Amino acid sequence: MTGQIKGLLFDKDGTLLDFDATWGQWAAGFFEDLAQGDAGLSARMADAARFDAATRTFHPDSPVIADTADMVIDLLLPFVPHWERQALLEYGNEKAAQAELVTPCALPELFDRFDAMGLPLGIATNDAESSAQAHMRKLGVETRFARILGFDSGFGGKPAPEMLLAFSDHCGIAPSEVAMVGDSTHDLHAGRNAGMICVGVLTGPARRAELEPHADVVLDSIADIPHWLAAR
């Protein structure tokens, strides 16, 4: 893990947002909404998504954690056959944009520190680009990013590296000078595939032991990045 870091690229859910605190409450309501009062149907959708409705948490192997938004819709579609796929995808994106967002720390203050270091910031998420933009706009930080990239931005999803390389190309930074920060092995595999420095964080369902074999460092949250950068 050598070399100067000149840019920071973040996953969104579980990294910039605390995963269960944000999406646990939202998912319970979304499944109930789609089920239209059918508790059994809501429970079956939760089971398929590997979601514990009682604790409102996702199991670490839930496909919702790392798969793209359209893959999650494909998972739910058999339970609601009266929905057309595109309509359900758009409805899911609309509802996701309305989620109550919980961040691991105060993002504006953290980003001020990155700005002072001259570090361009980006997002690489398997969510839709429009949803990621809406979430960052809701948090008041959309304009702080050089690029916000989703699975539908034209570069594919993680763990393939193209989305990450689009950020480094846009910023004119070598991939080896970018730190990819994420909460899942998908994020870290994408970072490794792109030749970037890989930083794991523990604000998603994955635990330290799962992330450490794939990361250059594992931090408690993005709040620890300035200290880590200074220590390097």
C-alpha positions, 0 to 999 in steps of 0.5 A: 500500500504505497503511493500518494492518494490523489482522489477518493471514490466512495460506494454509497450504501453502507459507506456514505450511508449507514446501511441498516440504519438507512435501508432497514426501515425503508425496506420494511415499508417498501415490502409492505407497500408492494404487498398491499396488506398481505403480511405473508407476501411481505414476509416472502419478499423479505425472505427472498431479499435475506431481510430480517423484518423483526430486527430490520437488518439485512443478512450479510449475504443479502443480494440487496447489499451488492447487486445492482438495483435492476437485479434487486427488482428482478428478485422481487418481480415474481412476487408482484406479477401485476407490475411491469418490470420498468414500472417497478424499477422506476417506482423503487427508485422513486421510493428509494429517493425518499428514504430517511438517510443516516450518515456515519458522520457529518459529510459536509465537514468531512468533505471540507477536510478532503477539499483542503487536501485537494482530493476530488471525490466520486461515487461508484454505486450499484444503485441507479445514478439518479437515486445516488444524485437524489440522495446526495442532493438531499444531504446537501453534498451533491455538488461536492463530487466530481462524478456520481456514477451508477450501474446505469451510467454506461460503465456497468456495475461493480465488481467490474472496474469500468465504473471506477476507471471512468472516475479516474479518467474524468479526474486525470488521476492514475487508478493507483492514486485513487482510494476506493472506499466501500463496505462490501467485497464487491467494492473491494474487488472492483477497486482491486480490478481497477488497480486502486487502493482498497479501503474497507469500512464497517458501516455495512453488514460485512464484518472486519474478517470478511473485508480484511483479505480484500482490503489494504486497510479496514476502518470503522467508518469514513470518518477515520479516513483523514487520520488514516491519510495523515498516518500514511 
